Amino acid sequence: MQQRGVRMGYFLAISLLLSALFYFFASNWPALDRWGKIGVSAAVLVLFYLMSYGGSFVFKRHSFISNWLLVAGGLAFGLSVALMGQIYNSHADSYMLFVVWFIPNLLFAIWTRYQPFYVISYVLAHLAICFFLQPSVVHVTYEDEWWFMIYWLIALVNIALFWLTSTGRLHSRPIYYLSFFVFQISLFISTFIDVYGPFPELLYMLVGAGLFITFLKGLPNRGLLIVTSAFLALFLLANFFWFMLQHYSEGFFLIALLLAAALVWGAVAGIKWLRQESPYQQSGWVRFFQEAFTVLVTTIASLIGAISLSGLLFFIMDEETVVNFIFFLSLIGFVAPVLFYSKMNATVRYTLLTMGYILAAGSSLFLEGYYWIVFLAVLLYAWFTLSSIPARLLTQLAFLLVLFFELHQSAVQEETIMLIFVVTQLAMYFLPRLPVVLQNSSLVYALLSFLALTETNSYGLSMNVAVNLVFFGFSTYMLYHTLHRNRRVDFGIVLAFWFAFLLMKYYDFLWSLLHKSLSLFLLSLVFFVVSYWLDRRTKEEVPLQPAFFAHKQKRLLLGATILLQFAIIGYQVWSSESILANGTTVKLELAPVDPRSLLQGDYVRLSYTIATLPDTDLESGKKLRVVLRKNDNGVHEYSGYYEQDGVWNRPYEKQASDVIINGKTLGYQRIEYGIESFFVPEGTGREVERTARYAIIKVGGKGDALLESLTPQ
């Protein structure tokens, strides 16, 4: 047990060290010049890999340290590539950044078969796809048919990965679940692309029904069945809202009410059939599915029913009367029967209860007076009366939502409300007799409220820092507490919030990235020292597992992959420095804005006058060579000439001031040149945006451009 704590300490220390480097690189510290930043990035990579290599021999008792440092090196390589983009002002969060980052991590995954490398490679591949489809700096336009094809291609690739992992050809449980989830998301999004009439919706329903039957009877799997059912439920709800907006009328709401009743009846009949026909009807799996399926169907039916009933009543009554009528109808007609008639069918009970909560919560927010207190009292009574876990989860959610909105409307500060939630939900979590599922939900609400408190700035910087430190200390304590108690779900919840906190602080502007980087680095050292001290004190035996670098064959493969990483960075530095040293200087007029990159920090997004080519009709994604010509003011502008696939748009004769630059079409006469981002030290972007009017770029002999500086004149 002590060794698990030691492993956790080393894991957190490495995570904090990576976060510190991430924040430091993104801060774009002006005290370091270009070569200083290159040296730091190279030194970080060397340090991680040397520590990993040395750790495989020094820490034989803890081979995981060497392996984790190898993973950290793979992640640090991505940060180094991002830093190269920052130094030479390449695209912010370019898809090529993630492609370059992906390649060596995929090789690491192949050589080691280590699950973290599988997951990292999978995530990087999908990030590359996302930023290729939707670049962060420029807007790209594609046809709807193209989007439909892309989402289906993503779905097919992921279902192929799912098949490989499910058949054992690829041994990775994380990829097994991730690929299926992304497959479902891709198919779901594809149904909302307006192409081919109703075909996308019908195709999705056909695929969803096939998967549902497969995971219900053919290859029973509760997790995949629930995911499939949840996405089908979202699909039905989304289409209901779409039809409601298109056909808002009394007749529509009446038909929708009948549809909700039919869904409930179908769920009752389906569960009855399952109990009679299923060969696994006595298993816990079937009972779990019955409960989950009931919750999903009744949630859909309740939402459709509640919205339809409200819409229908608003057609036949005035607004004030409707709100009062709905409030009392929800409590007397929906909630009360569930509380006082225990022999009601479970599906009907959940539907009535959910509809009652939705209607009562919605109406109580619009009623003046203390109706909401009456509703909260009813919820408290329901909490102690109902024994069903789903019903109590629903009651807990309704109580917290109504309490939050009513207190907020009563001018109670959000910080005070969040503090109330933190205290009450943590008290519920530590109640020994509370069912585990309800403890987990209380833990989620408590940590969510606590995390929201860390974003407050009402009490100044010192209080903000104090709240952040308390959250970090408490969440770290909870990691060790849940690990010691062997509560895997609780541990996963806390770990997710721990990492969410680190990520959210990236966009916390109350204190600088540089200061946060230093704080995280010091915390990393503390965790390393404490973990080492605990490790020396424990006498617990540890099963010996050789590190990856301990295998001679793997050592050669890993070394070759590491050399590839340095070769990639070296080539990027060499090619960029060549353009800076030998390229032609060009001055361009621009119009900037000021966002923050995910990996590279603050930058000014640039839009050039040469980004528009008048009187052209070019498809997006085409490569061009554009001729820039200097005007009387010394500024280069579009000359009217461009070359595509070796063919000029009109006869061209080169002039002395002409410079040919490579570009890529975006559609609608727009073109990008790869110089649309200018990275600046943290907090200086607004000043650059205010003063910059021109960009000084270097254009190489082959047409590649590099942004050198911005100038006001």
C-alpha positions in Angstrom: 0.0 0.0 0.0 2.9 2.4 0.8 4.4 1.7 -2.6 1.2 2.8 -4.3 1.5 6.1 -2.5 5.2 6.4 -3.6 4.2 5.7 -7.2 1.5 8.3 -7.0 3.9 10.9 -5.6 6.4 10.3 -8.4 3.6 10.5 -11.0 2.3 13.8 -9.6 5.8 15.2 -9.5 6.5 14.4 -13.2 3.0 15.8 -14.1 3.8 19.0 -12.2 7.2 19.3 -13.9 5.6 18.9 -17.3 3.0 21.5 -16.4 5.7 23.9 -15.3 7.5 23.5 -18.6 4.3 24.0 -20.5 3.5 27.2 -18.7 7.1 28.4 -19.0 7.3 27.9 -22.7 3.9 29.5 -23.2 4.9 32.6 -21.2 7.4 33.6 -23.9 9.7 35.1 -21.3 11.4 38.1 -23.0 14.6 37.6 -21.0 15.5 34.6 -23.2 16.5 35.3 -26.8 15.8 33.0 -29.7 18.9 30.8 -29.2 18.3 30.8 -25.5 14.9 29.3 -26.0 16.2 26.7 -28.4 18.9 25.7 -25.9 16.3 25.4 -23.1 14.1 23.1 -25.2 17.0 20.9 -26.3 18.3 20.7 -22.7 14.8 19.7 -21.4 14.7 16.8 -23.9 18.2 15.7 -23.1 17.5 15.8 -19.4 14.3 13.7 -19.6 15.9 11.0 -21.8 19.1 10.9 -19.8 17.1 10.6 -16.6 15.0 7.8 -18.2 18.1 6.0 -19.4 20.0 6.4 -16.1 16.9 5.5 -14.1 16.6 2.2 -15.8 19.9 1.2 -14.1 19.8 3.3 -10.9 16.2 2.7 -10.0 15.9 -1.0 -10.8 13.5 -1.3 -7.9 11.2 1.3 -9.5 11.3 0.7 -13.3 8.1 2.7 -13.6 10.2 5.9 -13.0 12.3 5.3 -16.1 9.3 4.5 -18.2 7.3 7.5 -17.0 10.3 9.8 -17.7 10.4 8.3 -21.2 6.7 9.3 -21.6 7.5 12.7 -20.2 10.2 13.0 -22.8 7.7 12.2 -25.6 5.4 14.9 -24.2 8.2 17.4 -23.8 9.1 16.9 -27.5 5.7 18.2 -28.4 6.3 21.3 -26.2 9.7 21.8 -27.9 8.1 21.6 -31.3 5.5 24.1 -30.2 8.3 26.4 -28.9 10.0 26.3 -32.3 6.7 27.5 -33.8 6.6 30.3 -31.2 10.2 31.3 -31.9 9.7 31.4 -35.7 6.0 32.6 -35.6 4.5 29.6 -37.4 0.8 28.9 -37.2 -0.6 28.8 -33.7 -1.7 25.2 -32.9 -0.9 24.1 -36.5 -2.1 20.6 -37.4 1.5 19.9 -38.5 2.7 20.5 -34.9 0.5 17.6 -33.8 1.5 15.4 -36.8 5.2 15.9 -36.0 4.5 15.2 -32.4 2.5 12.1 -33.3 5.2 10.3 -35.3 7.8 9.6 -32.6 5.2 8.9 -30.0 3.6 6.3 -32.3 7.1 4.7 -32.8 7.5 4.7 -29.0 4.1 2.9 -28.8 5.2 0.3 -31.3 8.6 -0.4 -29.7 7.3 -0.5 -26.1 3.6 -1.4 -26.4 3.1 0.9 -23.4 -0.5 2.1 -22.9 0.3 5.8 -22.2 2.0 6.0 -25.6 -1.0 4.4 -27.3 -3.3 7.0 -25.7 -1.0 9.9 -26.5 -0.6 8.8 -30.1 -4.4 8.4 -30.4 -5.1 11.9 -28.9 -2.4 13.6 -31.0 -3.7 12.0 -34.3 -7.2 13.3 -33.5 -5.9 16.8 -32.6 -4.1 16.9 -35.9 -7.3 16.1 -37.7 -9.3 18.7 -35.7 -6.8 21.5 -36.4 -6.5 20.5 -40.0 -10.3 20.7 -40.4 -10.7 23.9 -38.3 -7.4 25.9 -38.1 -7.1 28.2 -35.2 -5.8 31.2 -37.1 -7.7 31.2 -40.4 -11.2 30.3 -41.4 -11.5 27.5 -43.9 -14.8 26.8 -45.8 -15.8 23.3 -47.0 -18.9 22.0 -48.7 -21.4 20.0 -46.6 -20.8 16.9 -48.6 -17.1 17.1 -47.8 -17.9 17.4 -44.0 -20.2 14.4 -44.2 -17.5 12.3 -45.8 -14.9 13.4 -43.3 -17.0 12.5 -40.3 -17.8 9.1 -41.7 -14.1 8.5 -42.5 -13.2 9.4 -38.9 -16.0 7.0 -37.7 -14.8 4.2 -40.0 -11.1 4.6 -38.8 -12.3 4.5 -35.2 -14.5 1.5 -35.7 -11.6 -0.3 -37.3 -9.5 0.5 -34.2 -12.3 -0.7 -32.0 -12.4 -4.0 -34.0 -8.6 -4.4 -33.7 -8.7 -3.9 -29.9 -11.9 -6.0 -29.4 -10.4 -9.0 -31.3 -7.0 -8.8 -29.4 -5.0 -7.8 -32.5 -4.2 -4.5 -30.7 -3.9 -4.8 -26.9 -5.2 -1.5 -25.5 -8.3 -1.2 -23.3 -8.1 2.7 -23.4 -8.1 2.7 -27.2 -11.0 0.1 -27.1 -13.2 2.6 -25.3 -11.9 5.8 -26.8 -12.3 4.6 -30.4 -15.9 3.5 -29.8 -16.8 6.8 -28.1 -15.2 8.9 -30.9 -17.0 6.6 -33.5 -20.3 7.4 -31.8 -19.5 11.2 -31.7 -18.5 11.3 -35.4 -21.7 9.4 -36.5 -23.8 11.6 -34.3 -22.4 14.9 -35.7 -22.8 13.6 -39.3 -26.6 13.4 -38.9 -26.8 17.2 -38.5 -25.1 18.0 -41.8 -27.7 19.1 -44.3 -27.0 16.7 -47.2 -28.8 13.9 -49.1 -32.2 14.7 -47.5 -33.1 12.3 -44.6 -30.4 9.8 -45.5 -27.9 10.7 -42.7 -30.6 10.4 -40.0 -31.9 7.1 -41.4 -28.4 5.7 -41.7 -27.6 6.7 -38.1 -30.8 5.1 -36.8 -30.0 1.9 -38.7 -26.4 1.7 -37.4 -27.5 2.6 -33.8 -30.3 0.0 -33.8 -27.8 -2.6 -35.1 -25.3 -1.8 -32.4 -28.0 -1.8 -29.7 -29.1 -5.3 -30.6 -25.5 -6.5 -30.9 -24.6 -5.3 -27.4 -27.9 -6.4 -26.0 -28.0 -10.0 -27.3 -25.2 -10.9 -29.7 -22.2 -9.6 -27.7 -23.6 -8.4 -24.4 -21.6 -5.4 -23.1 -23.2 -3.1 -20.6 -20.9 -0.1 -21.1 -21.1 0.0 -24.9 -24.8 -0.6 -24.7 -25.3 2.4 -22.4 -23.1 4.6 -24.6 -25.1 3.5 -27.7 -28.4 4.1 -25.9 -27.3 7.5 -24.7 -26.3 8.7 -28.2 -29.6 7.4 -29.6 -31.4 9.3 -26.8 -29.5 12.5 -27.7 -30.3 12.0 -31.3 -34.1 11.8 -30.6 -34.0 14.8 -28.3 -32.0 16.9 -30.8 -34.5 16.1 -33.6 -37.4 16.8 -31.3 -36.1 20.3 -30.6 -35.4 20.8 -34.3 -38.9 19.8 -35.3 -40.3 22.0 -32.5 -38.6 25.0 -33.9 -39.8 24.2 -37.4 -43.4 23.3 -36.5 -44.3 25.3 -33.4 -48.0 24.7 -33.0 -50.7 23.2 -30.7 -50.9 20.2 -33.0 -47.2 19.5 -32.7 -47.2 19.6 -28.9 -50.2 17.3 -28.8 -48.5 14.8 -31.1 -45.3 15.1 -29.0 -47.2 14.3 -25.8 -48.6 11.2 -27.5 -45.1 10.3 -28.6 -43.8 10.6 -25.0 -46.6 8.3 -23.8 -45.7 5.8 -26.5 -42.0 5.8 -25.5 -43.0 5.0 -21.9 -45.3 2.3 -23.0 -42.6 0.9 -25.3 -40.1 0.9 -22.5 -42.4 -1.0 -20.2 -43.2 -3.6 -22.9 -39.5 -3.9 -23.8 -38.3 -4.5 -20.3 -41.1 -7.0 -19.7 -40.0 -8.9 -22.9 -36.4 -8.8 -21.7 -37.3 -10.3 -18.4 -39.2 -13.1 -20.1 -37.0 -13.8 -23.1 -33.4 -13.1 -22.1 -31.3 -16.1 -21.2 -29.4 -13.9 -18.7 -32.5 -12.7 -17.0 -31.3 -13.6 -13.5 -27.9 -11.9 -13.9 -26.8 -8.7 -12.4 -26.0 -7.5 -15.9 -29.6 -7.6 -17.1 -30.8 -5.9 -13.9 -28.3 -3.2 -14.4 -29.4 -2.7 -18.0 -33.0 -2.6 -17.1 -32.4 0.2 -14.6 -30.1 2.1 -17.0 -32.4 1.6 -20.0 -35.4 2.8 -17.9 -33.5 6.0 -16.9 -32.5 6.8 -20.5 -36.0 6.2 -22.0 -37.8 8.0 -19.2 -35.4 11.0 -19.4 -36.3 11.4 -23.1 -40.0 10.9 -22.5 -39.9 13.3 -19.6 -38.2 16.1 -21.4 -40.4 15.7 -24.5 -43.5 15.4 -22.3 -42.6 18.4 -20.0 -41.8 20.7 -22.9 -44.8 19.6 -24.9 -47.2 20.0 -22.0 -45.8 23.5 -21.2 -46.0 24.6 -24.8 -49.6 23.3 -25.1 -50.7 25.1 -21.9 -49.1 28.4 -23.1 -51.3 28.2 -26.2 -54.6 27.9 -24.2 -53.8 30.0 -21.1 -52.3 33.4 -20.2 -48.6 33.3 -19.0 -49.1 34.0 -15.3 -51.9 31.5 -15.0 -49.9 28.8 -16.8 -46.8 29.2 -14.5 -48.9 28.8 -11.3 -50.9 25.9 -12.8 -47.8 24.1 -13.9 -46.1 24.4 -10.5 -49.0 22.9 -8.6 -49.7 20.3 -11.3 -46.1 19.1 -11.2 -46.3 18.6 -7.4 -49.8 17.2 -7.1 -50.2 15.4 -10.5 -46.6 14.0 -11.0 -44.5 14.0 -7.9 -47.1 13.1 -5.3 -48.3 9.9 -6.9 -44.7 8.7 -7.0 -44.1 9.5 -3.3 -47.3 7.9 -2.0 -48.0 5.0 -4.4 -45.1 2.5 -4.1 -46.5 -0.2 -6.4 -46.3 1.9 -9.6 -44.4 0.5 -12.5 -40.7 1.6 -12.3 -40.6 3.2 -15.8 -43.8 5.1 -15.2 -42.5 6.2 -11.8 -39.3 7.6 -13.2 -41.1 9.4 -16.0 -43.6 11.1 -13.7 -40.9 12.0 -11.2 -38.6 13.5 -13.9 -41.5 15.4 -15.5 -42.6 16.7 -12.1 -39.1 17.9 -11.3 -38.6 19.6 -14.6 -41.9 21.4 -14.5 -41.7 22.4 -10.9 -38.1 23.6 -11.1 -38.8 25.6 -14.3 -42.0 27.2 -13.0 -40.6 28.0 -9.5 -37.8 30.1 -11.0 -40.5 32.4 -12.6 -42.8 32.6 -9.6 -42.4 35.4 -7.1 -42.5 34.5 -3.4 -41.4 31.3 -1.6 -42.7 28.7 -4.0 -39.1 27.5 -4.5 -38.8 26.8 -0.8 -41.9 24.6 -1.0 -40.3 22.7 -3.9 -37.0 22.3 -2.0 -39.0 20.9 1.0 -40.7 18.4 -1.3 -37.3 17.4 -2.7 -35.9 16.8 0.8 -38.9 14.6 1.6 -38.4 12.7 -1.7 -34.8 12.2 -0.9 -35.6 10.4 2.4 -38.6 8.6 1.0 -37.3 7.2 -2.2 -34.8 4.3 -2.0 -34.0 4.1 -5.7 -30.5 5.3 -6.6 -31.5 7.0 -9.9 -34.4 8.7 -8.2 -32.2 10.1 -5.5 -29.5 11.2 -8.0 -32.2 13.1 -9.9 -33.5 14.6 -6.6 -30.0 15.7 -5.6 -29.4 17.4 -9.0 -32.8 19.2 -9.0 -32.2 20.4 -5.4 -28.8 21.9 -6.2 -29.9 23.5 -9.4 -32.9 25.2 -7.9 -31.0 26.3 -4.8 -28.2 27.8 -7.0 -30.5 29.8 -9.3 -32.8 31.0 -6.5 -29.9 32.1 -4.2 -28.3 33.8 -7.2 -31.6 35.7 -8.0 -31.7 36.7 -4.3 -28.4 38.6 -4.8 -26.3 36.1 -2.9 -22.8 36.1 -4.2 -21.8 33.1 -6.3 -18.7 32.5 -4.1 -21.0 32.1 -1.1 -23.2 29.7 -3.0 -20.3 27.6 -4.1 -18.9 27.5 -0.6 -22.2 26.2 0.7 -22.2 23.5 -1.9 -18.6 22.5 -1.1 -19.4 22.1 2.6 -22.7 20.3 2.2 -21.6 18.0 -0.5 -18.4 17.0 1.2 -20.4 16.3 4.4 -22.6 14.0 2.3 -19.6 12.3 0.7 -18.1 11.4 4.1 -21.4 10.0 5.4 -20.6 6.3 6.1 -24.1 5.0 5.4 -24.7 6.7 2.1 -24.6 4.4 -0.9 -21.4 4.6 -2.9 -23.0 6.0 -6.1 -24.5 8.9 -4.1 -21.1 9.5 -2.4 -19.5 9.7 -5.8 -22.1 12.2 -7.0 -21.6 14.3 -3.9 -17.9 14.3 -4.5 -18.3 15.5 -8.1 -20.6 18.4 -7.0 -18.2 19.3 -4.2 -15.1 19.4 -6.4 -17.0 21.1 -9.2 -18.1 23.9 -6.8 -14.6 24.1 -5.3 -13.0 24.4 -8.7 -15.4 27.2 -9.6 -14.3 29.0 -6.4 -10.7 29.0 -7.7 -11.8 31.1 -10.6 -13.2 33.9 -8.4 -11.5 37.3 -8.4 -14.0 39.2 -6.2 -11.6 39.2 -3.2 -8.4 40.2 -5.0 -5.2 38.3 -5.9 -4.2 37.2 -2.4 -7.5 35.5 -1.7 -7.5 33.9 -5.2 -4.0 32.5 -4.6 -5.1 31.2 -1.2 -8.2 29.5 -2.6 -6.1 27.9 -5.3 -3.6 26.6 -2.9 -6.3 25.2 -0.7 -7.9 23.4 -3.6 -4.6 22.0 -4.8 -3.8 20.8 -1.2 -7.2 19.3 -0.7 -7.4 17.5 -4.0 -3.9 16.1 -3.5 -4.9 14.9 -0.1 -8.0 13.3 -1.6 -5.9 11.5 -4.2 -3.9 9.8 -1.4 -7.0 9.2 0.7 -9.0 7.5 -2.1 -5.9 5.5 -3.1 -5.4 4.3 0.4 -9.0 3.3 0.7 -8.8 1.5 -2.7 -11.8 3.6 -4.0 -11.0 3.5 -7.8 -14.0 5.5 -8.9 -13.4 8.2 -6.3 -9.7 8.3 -7.2 -10.5 8.7 -10.9 -12.9 11.6 -10.1 -10.4 13.4 -8.0 -7.6 12.8 -10.5 -9.7 14.3 -13.3 -10.4 17.4 -11.2 -6.7 17.6 -10.2 -5.6 17.8 -13.9 -8.6 20.0 -14.8 -7.3 22.5 -12.2 -3.8 22.6 -13.8 -5.3 23.1 -17.2 -7.7 25.9 -16.1 -4.9 27.8 -14.4 -3.4 28.3 -17.9 -6.3 30.7 -18.7 -6.3 32.3 -15.2 -5.1 35.9 -15.9 -4.8 37.0 -12.3 -1.2 35.9 -12.1 1.3 35.3 -14.9 2.2 32.1 -16.6 5.8 32.6 -15.5 4.9 32.8 -11.8 2.6 29.8 -12.2 5.4 27.9 -13.9 7.8 28.7 -11.0 5.2 27.6 -8.5 4.5 24.3 -10.2 8.2 23.6 -10.6 8.8 24.1 -6.8 5.8 21.9 -6.1 7.3 19.2 -8.4 10.5 19.3 -6.4 8.5 18.9 -3.1 6.7 15.9 -4.5 9.9 14.3 -5.7 11.6 14.8 -2.4 8.7 13.6 -0.3 8.2 10.5 -2.5 11.9 9.7 -2.3 11.8 10.0 1.5 8.7 7.8 1.8 10.3 5.3 -0.5 13.5 5.0 1.6 11.3 4.5 4.7 9.1 1.7 3.4 10.3 -1.9 3.5 7.5 -3.2 1.3 8.6 -5.6 -1.5 8.2 -4.4 -5.0 7.9 -6.8 -8.0 10.8 -6.2 -10.3 9.9 -5.2 -13.9 12.7 -4.2 -16.2 12.5 -0.7 -17.7 12.3 -0.3 -21.5 15.9 1.0 -21.6 17.0 -2.2 -19.9 16.3 -4.2 -23.1 19.2 -4.0 -25.5 17.0 -4.3 -28.6 14.5 -1.7 -27.4 17.3 0.6 -26.3 18.5 0.8 -29.9 15.0 1.5 -31.2 14.3 4.0 -28.6 17.6 5.7 -29.2 16.9 5.9 -32.9 13.5 7.5 -32.2 15.0 10.1 -29.9 17.6 11.0 -32.5 14.7 11.4 -35.0 13.2 13.9 -32.6 16.4 15.9 -32.4 16.7 15.7 -36.2 13.2 17.1 -36.6 13.9 20.0 -34.3 17.3 20.6 -35.9 15.8 20.7 -39.4 13.2 23.2 -38.2 15.8 25.4 -36.8 18.1 25.1 -39.8 15.4 25.8 -42.4 14.0 28.8 -40.4 17.4 30.3 -39.8 18.3 29.9 -43.5 15.3 32.0 -44.4 16.1 34.6 -41.8 19.7 34.9 -43.0 19.2 34.7 -46.8 15.5 35.6 -47.5 14.2 38.7 -49.2 12.8 41.3 -46.8 9.2 42.2 -47.5 7.0 44.8 -45.8 3.2 44.0 -45.6 0.2 45.9 -44.4 -1.9 44.0 -41.8 -4.8 44.1 -39.3 -4.3 42.2 -36.0 -6.4 40.6 -33.2 -5.2 39.0 -29.9 -6.0 35.4 -28.6 -4.0 32.8 -26.8 -2.7 29.5 -28.3 -3.3 26.2 -26.5 0.4 25.3 -26.4 2.4 28.4 -27.4 1.0 31.3 -25.4 -0.2 34.7 -26.4 0.0 35.7 -30.0 -1.4 38.3 -32.4 -3.4 36.9 -35.2 -2.7 38.7 -38.4 -4.8 39.4 -41.4 -2.9 40.8 -44.4 -4.2 42.9 -47.3 -2.5 40.3 -49.6 -4.7 37.6 -48.0 -7.5 38.6 -50.5 -7.0 37.9 -54.2 -9.7 39.9 -56.1 -11.4 38.5 -59.1 -10.4 34.9 -58.4 -12.6 31.8 -58.0 -10.3 29.1 -56.6 -11.3 26.1 -54.6 -10.1 25.9 -51.0 -7.0 23.8 -50.2 -5.1 24.7 -53.5 -1.4 25.7 -53.4 -0.5 29.0 -55.1 2.6 31.0 -55.8 1.6 34.7 -55.5 3.7 37.6 -56.9 4.1 40.5 -54.5 5.2 43.9 -55.9 6.6 46.9 -54.0 4.5 50.1 -54.3 5.6 53.7 -54.0 5.4 53.6 -50.1 7.8 50.7 -49.9 5.0 48.2 -49.0 4.6 45.0 -51.0 1.1 44.2 -52.3 -0.6 41.7 -54.5 0.4 42.4 -58.1 -2.5 40.6 -59.8 -0.3 37.6 -60.8 -0.3 34.1 -59.3 0.7 30.6 -60.4 -1.2 27.4 -59.9 0.1 24.0 -60.9 2.8 25.6 -63.1 0.3 27.8 -65.0 0.1 31.6 -64.5 -3.3 33.3 -64.4 -2.1 35.7 -67.1 1.2 36.3 -68.9 3.8 37.4 -66.4 7.1 39.2 -66.7 9.3 39.5 -63.6 10.2 43.0 -62.3 13.1 43.9 -60.0 10.9 44.4 -56.9 8.8 41.2 -57.4 8.9 38.6 -54.7 7.1 35.2 -55.1 5.5 33.8 -52.0 3.8 30.4 -51.4 0.2 30.3 -50.2 -2.8 28.1 -49.8 -6.4 29.0 -50.8 -9.1 29.1 -48.2 -12.1 29.8 -50.5 -14.0 33.1 -51.1 -10.9 34.7 -52.6 -8.9 34.2 -49.4 -5.4 32.8 -49.1 -3.0 32.0 -46.2 0.8 32.2 -46.2 1.8 30.5 -43.0 2.7 33.9 -41.4 -0.7 34.6 -39.7 0.6 34.3 -36.1 3.0 36.6 -34.2 3.9 35.3 -30.7 4.4 37.9 -28.0 5.3 37.8 -24.3 2.4 37.2 -22.0 0.2 40.3 -21.5 1.7 42.4 -24.3 -0.7 41.4 -27.1 -3.1 44.3 -26.7 -0.3 46.8 -27.0 1.0 45.1 -30.1 -2.5 45.1 -31.6 -2.8 48.8 -30.9 0.4 49.9 -32.5 1.3 47.3 -35.2 0.4 48.3 -38.7 3.0 46.5 -40.8 4.8 43.1 -40.8 8.4 42.5 -41.8 8.8 39.1 -43.3 11.5 37.1 -44.9 10.8 35.1 -48.1 13.1 32.3 -49.1 14.2 31.4 -52.5 11.6 28.7 -52.8 8.8 31.0 -51.7 8.5 29.9 -48.0 7.9 32.9 -45.7 8.9 33.6 -42.1 7.5 36.4 -40.0 10.3 38.4 -38.5 8.8 41.4 -36.7 5.9 43.9 -36.5 6.3 47.7 -36.8 4.0 50.7 -36.5 5.3 52.3 -39.6 
